[in-house]
Amino acid sequence: MQQAEAKTLHFESECHVLHKHLMMAKNKQNSSQNELNVSSQKISQLQDELSVTRRSYEEQLSLMSEHLAAMNDKLASQKDEIENLKVKKPEKRKLKMPGLH
């Protein structure tokens, strides 16, 4: 009988130890799940920020490209105007020279 009681106490003690381990494992699981949730939210937030930043950069790049194209057109137009003025200037000199003689 004492041997049975000793085994019973041993198993009861072992059950308490196993129960404590189970509770610690569940607490660790809950803690890990919370960390995972926080990390998932952070990842989602960072992905949203990246998406907004990417769209902003794409818009800025598009605007700068349009501005650069406009400036190139303006520069080409001014270059053509300068060339036209250079061509007209010698013509005016030629016209004035014969009149001076």
C-alpha atoms as one frame of an Amber mdcrd trajectory, in Angstrom:
protein
   0.000   0.000   0.000   2.788   2.446   0.846   4.417   1.626  -2.448   1.173
   2.485  -4.266   0.885   5.759  -2.346   4.504   6.589  -3.145   3.888   5.943
  -6.829   0.733   8.039  -6.659   2.629  10.945  -5.067   5.400  10.573  -7.635
   2.909  10.640 -10.537   1.063  13.575  -8.958   4.328  15.471  -8.614   5.245
  14.592 -12.189   1.813  15.794 -13.361   2.350  19.140 -11.580   5.777  19.510
 -13.211   4.347  18.622 -16.631   1.455  21.036 -16.062   3.918  23.827 -15.226
   5.919  23.026 -18.381   2.700  23.043 -20.402   1.702  26.432 -18.965   5.167
  27.849 -19.672   5.011  26.481 -23.227   1.542  28.023 -23.728   2.787  31.357
 -22.359   5.790  31.186 -24.682   3.472  30.326 -27.578   1.218  33.302 -26.763
   4.226  35.576 -26.450   5.619  34.327 -29.756   2.216  34.750 -31.425   2.022
  38.334 -30.148   5.513  39.048 -31.470   4.525  37.510 -34.798   1.404  39.696
 -34.943   3.421  42.820 -34.170   6.009  41.865 -36.782   3.292  41.191 -39.365
   1.720  44.583 -38.678   5.113  46.258 -38.977   5.783  44.474 -42.274   2.386
  45.558 -43.579   3.035  49.148 -42.485   6.473  49.157 -44.121   5.046  47.705
 -47.340   2.414  50.463 -47.380   5.093  53.101 -46.809   7.224  51.584 -49.559
   4.277  51.625 -51.933   3.529  55.283 -51.162   7.205  56.217 -51.502   7.510
  54.314 -54.787   4.429  56.062 -56.221   5.750  59.417 -55.071   9.155  58.811
 -56.673   7.519  57.616 -59.886   5.379  60.769 -60.000   8.395  62.969 -59.307
  10.432  61.176 -61.959   7.603  61.581 -64.450   7.326  65.299 -63.683  11.087
  65.760 -63.952  11.111  63.878 -67.264   8.340  66.108 -68.604  10.193  69.188
 -67.369  13.437  67.986 -68.955  11.656  67.346 -72.258  10.135  70.839 -72.128
  13.531  72.365 -71.350  15.105  70.425 -74.247  12.385  71.714 -76.574  12.946
  75.250 -75.327  16.708  74.900 -75.729  16.313  73.552 -79.268  13.959  76.414
 -80.102  16.390  78.985 -78.723  19.264  77.360 -80.597  17.245  77.531 -83.832
  16.431  81.171 -83.130  20.107  81.967 -82.514  21.071  80.211 -85.752  18.400
  82.163 -87.642  19.668  85.420 -86.159  23.250  84.534 -87.109  22.128  83.881
 -90.668  20.143  87.132 -90.844  22.924  89.223 -89.301  25.454  88.669 -92.125
  22.676  89.319 -94.649  22.034  92.698 -93.031  25.754  93.515 -93.144  25.890
  92.594 -96.819  22.922  94.812 -97.489  24.459  97.730 -95.568  27.915  97.427
 -97.131  26.916  98.133-100.710  25.009 101.185 -99.554  28.087 102.599 -97.823
  30.201 102.733-101.020
